[in-house]
Amino acid sequence: MDAKTKRDARLHRHTRVRKKISGDAERPRMAVYRSNRHIYVQLIDDARAATLVQASDREVSAEGKTARAKAVGELIASRAKEAGIEGAVFDRGGRLYHGRVAALAEGAREGGLRI
């Protein structure tokens, strides 16, 4: 499949990554969605097709998109601990592990979530 647009290329990468990773109740999939303005993250149990915990940058206050992404990572880690989740499988959504996506993962690790 040849990608015709940047969006198609990202979705193709995401599909390729999703073939290899999936989450369960013990280690859910940490799915990151990044738009131009916001960043969202969910912990998903793919076996039940259920979202266990979610967070977004609309719930935190920090200056700058990268700082907000890191705060979202810390927020999802604290919510995961409350739900009894210690580890997760990271799903970057076809994006590069760079910038806001990497900051979110770093924040989650600092919050105590094993990725």
N, C-alpha and C positions, 0 to 999 in steps of 0.2 A: 504494500500500500504506500503510495507516494503522498506525502503531506503537501497540501496545496496552500495552507496558511499556517501561521505560527500556532494558532489555536489547535488546528488539526495535528500538528507535530507534537504538541504537548499532550493531547489526548492519546495519541499513539504511544508515546513514552509511558504514560500513566497505565495504559492497558498492558504494556509489556511488563511493567513492574508488578502490577496486580496479579499476574499469572503466578508469581513467585511467592507473594506474601498474603497471609490472611490472619485474622485475629480470632481468638476464642475468649472464653470467660476469664481465663487465667492471665493471658497476655493479649489484650485487645489491640486492634489496629488503630493507630493514632493518625487519623486522616486530616491533613492540612489543606485548607482552601484559602488561597490568597487572591484577593481582587486588587485593583489599583489603590483603593482607599482602605480596605479593611482586611483582617485576617481572622479566620475561624478554624477551630480544631474540635474534632470529635473522637471519642474512644468508642470503637465499634466492635461488637461481638458478631463476627461474620457467620458463625454457626447458627445463631438465632436471628440474624439480620436485625439487630437492635442496637441503638445508640445507648451507651451506658452513662457517659458523661460528656458534656460539651462546654465550650467557652469561646468568647470572641473578644475582640478589642473594644467593642462597644461597652463592655463591663469594667474596663480599667481606665485609669487616667495617667497618662505619661506623655511627655513631649516627644514627638517624632515617631514615625511608623516602626522603626526598628526597636525602639525602647518599648513601645506598646506590644510588639510581638513577643519580646522577652517576658513582659509582665503577663501576657496570656499563657505562656508556657508555665510560669510559676503558678498561675491560677488553676490550670488544668491539672497540674501535679497535686495541688492541695485538694482539689475535688476528687481526684482519683484515690488519694489516700483515705478520704472519708468514705469512699465506696469500697474500700478494701482491695484496691488494685495497686500492685507494686511495680509492674513492668508493662511495657507496650512495644509493639512493632511499629516502626516509623514509616508512614506512607506520605511521601513528599508531593504527591499529586502530579507527577511529571515535571515538576519544577526543579531547577538546580538547587543543590544543598548549599545555599549561599544567601547572604543578606537576611531578610526577614524570616525565611524558612529555617535557616540555621540558628537565628536568634531565638526562635520559638523552641526549638529542640534543646538549645543550651539552657534556656529558662526552665524547661521541664526537668532537665537533669539536675539543675541546682535546687529545684523544689523537691527532689528525692525520687523522681520517677526513673526507673531503669529503662533505657531505650537501647 
